[in-house]
Amino acid sequence: MFLLQCIGVGLISVFCILDSRILGRLNFERPLITCTMVGILLGDVQTGLLVGAQMEMVTLGMMSIGASGVDMNMGSIVGCALVIMTGTNIEMALTVAVPMTVLSNILGMISSIVRIQFTHMCDNYVEASNYKMARVVHSIYGPILYSLFNFIPVFLTVYFGADVVNAITEVVPEWVNNGVSLGANIISFYGFALLLSTMVNKNNVIFFFVGFVISAYSGLGLTAMAVISIVCAFLLYQLRYQDKPTGTTKAVESQIDPDYDELEDLDN
Amino acid sequence: MSKQGLQNQKNLPLKKKVREFFWGAWFMQANWNYERQMNTAFMYGMSNTIDRIYDDPSEDEKRKAAYRRSLEFFNITPQFGAFTLGLAAAMEEEYAEHPDTFDPKMIGAVKTALMGPLSGIGDSLFQGTIRVIAMSIGISLAQQGSILGPIIAMIISIATSAPITWYAGKIGYVKGQEFLEQLTKSNIMDKLMYACSVAGLMVIGAMVASLVNITTPLAMGDALQVQSVLDSILPKMIPLTLTGIMFWIAKKGVKPMVVIVCCFVIGLILNYFGILAV
């Protein structure tokens, strides 16, 4: 039974990596989704949801574009599985996820070397007029390689990790737990900041503060704020572009100038 | 001669061609590599078109050349990859029809020119706006213990990603070049970026204010509780300050793993001395 569960978690990690490989990144890879799946698999949906929400918050800002950036998706799956299996507090998920992320980054480097070879195989097959095999290398070899490089480490960590986590939980005092929990929450702000830094500039930073101030004073939840923000986007778009179809070009151009220091606006 | 293959390609129902661009786009990262990034993916997306145009064995050289063209460096937001695939397929047809007047280098040039702008808008739209809105709604529901959180997040993601990929492929193939001219004329990229940044940034602001609450237990007796003083000025001041500090750190380009490990250490210290608490 335990073995089957570990295999199941490994398969979820395969599904997670394939989301961005063959489904154009539909967001199935996000911790919120994968942790819920782990929860369903291991029979504790509530914990899965809570860990998923926690991990999602921490990593929401971490865009993965190409190969750059840190990807905590694998770590979240392992962390969530171990939290449910050992019954420790949900902050433990993040403590597990960090070393797991380091490991999966190293493995990612190795598999990327193999994929360069795949690319050369494609070239050679095309030169040999074997077009079918060139397609197969891309659509089958690639995904299989990704799957193996995720399944094996996730399976092994979940299989052998439960004892380690149990041992840690027994010896760790209360204040360390609270400190780790605080640390995990501080990381969330790093995620927000990363996200912010990809979108913000001098001219639009005000919208960040508008969102913050409305939410801080009114206490409105995120669902309400998401709807409000979409309405605002439409409204401002119309005000800006609909009434005066010409003459705004210059203002827009100056907006996308990348050479400024956004920090000046964010001093607080 | 080649006319038979070209006829087959032209007679194929549009739906079938768009379906190839669609899956070519979703498979964009199946063999991502450091050398030429999504090059094999582009080849995969184009292969059916090329195979049909040059299906005659006597044209193997032309077919090979077309394959080589599609194996050049490529990188794009997957969903918008469909647009490029559609446009390149239309251009390959044109080249097969007028091999003397149409320079095949054009195909590579257009492809390269599209990568930057389409990826810029694509990443802002999909990862910066749609993902953030979908996931933040999902998080707030999941925190209340509702399974609807992840479900709604996925519905939002799929309901935007799938149709956009489909129509990107269709528009790219049917009137790609015309569309490109319109794009540059009407500045639609900038307009879309503007709308994305308004919605995205407002949600990020709301996330800072509502998702994670960090407070301070500092107090001088009962008379002065620091947190209630802060709340009376601006609620959620500590989260806002932390975001500001983190923004500065992110701009400095500190390695993410370093930041994550440091956060744990700082969390332990601040919690131990009772300066901050969750």
Interface residues (C-beta under 8 A of the other chain):
Chain A: S20 R21 I22 L23 G24 R25 L26 N27 F28 R30 L32 I33 T36 V45 Q46 L49 L50 G52 A53 E56 M57 L60 M62 M63 I65 G66 A67 G69 V70 T95 V98 T101 V102 N105 S112 R115 I116 F118 T119 C122 D123 V126 E127 S129 Y131 A134 R135 V137 H138 S139 Y141 G142 P143 Y146 W175 V176 N178 G179 V180 S181 L182 G183 A184 N185 I186 I187 S188 F189 Y190 F192 A193 L194 L195 L196 S197 T198 M199 V200 N204 V205 F207 F208 F209 V210 G211 F212 V213 I214 S215 A216 Y217 G219 L220 G221 L222 T223 M225 A226 I228 S229 I230 C232 A233 F234 L236 Y237 R240 Y241 T249 V252 E253 Q255 I256 E262 L263 L266 D267 N268
Chain B: A25 W26 F27 M28 Q29 A30 N31 W32 N33 Y34 E35 R36 Q37 N39 T40 A41 M43 Y44 S47 D51 D60 R63 K64 Y67 R68 L71 N75 P78 Q79 G81 D123 S124 F126 Q127 G128 R131 V132 I133 A134 M135 S136 I137 G138 I139 S140 L141 A142 Q143 G145 S146 I147 G149 P150 A153 M154 S157 I158 S161 T165 N187 D190 K191 M193 Y194 A195 C196 S197 V198 A199 G200 L201 M202 V203 I204 G205 A206 M207 V208 A209 S210 L211 V212 I214 L234 P235 K236 P239 L240 T241 L242 T243 G244 I245 M246 F247 W248 I249 A250 K251 P256 M257 V259 I260 V261 C263 F264 V265 I266 G267 L268 I269 L270 N271 Y272 L276 A277 V278
